[in-house]
Amino acid sequence: MRQNGPPFCDIPPPVRPRDPRHTARPGPAEHAELADTLSMAFLVLLEALSPVERAVFTLREAFGYGYPEVARMVGRGEANCRQILARARKRLAVAGDGTAVPAPARRAEGEELARRFFEVAEGGDPEALLGMLAPDVVFQGDGGGKARALGRSVTDPLRVARLLVGGFRRIRRLGARLTPAWVNGRPGAVPYDAEQRVVNVIGLDIDADGAVRAVHAVSNPDKLAHLGPVSDLGLLPPPQ
């Protein structure tokens, strides 16, 4: 049954953490992977800002507009825009190369919110999980035509809650365990089956109020292979 909502969006593959013992200089492919990861992390972090903070930060830091232009475009005074930018900078740790990275406190906060979210989802009560979802929450799945996944995004909060509770119930029934993870700049988790193979990867977008506004579930084996052996629990049967 097809779900209502916006068209299905392809989800980038989860990024494998770099081994700190590996001292060789990264090649072009690794540079490209790192650039994609930083770009996604930057976009995810911007979602933690309020709309006006996001607009001021982007216009000033990304596009280099002066304060008079920024003030005119967002409808605020110049002094107010300076205050807004200062506030946005405090909420984002900006690295020396201009890319935003999670401050330790914000990362720890995101991981704790994700832990509670998955705990409630595993508890099996959709109503309890509903209270942790943003009104405009969206669930996106990516099976790549090779694994079980929804063909379209789901945007109704109650349907998202029921979908997640049902999914975690199935994971438990199959003997899989959930391991917390940091996925493409966002908190998430990786379910492993009884043979320690990756079932899928789940990433959460959490807004400034601590509500989950997006759930990304990647079960496409082509996007999981670099993480280790992929479980066959969610794979579709081969075509006859």
Disulfide bonds with the S-S distance in Angstrom:
none
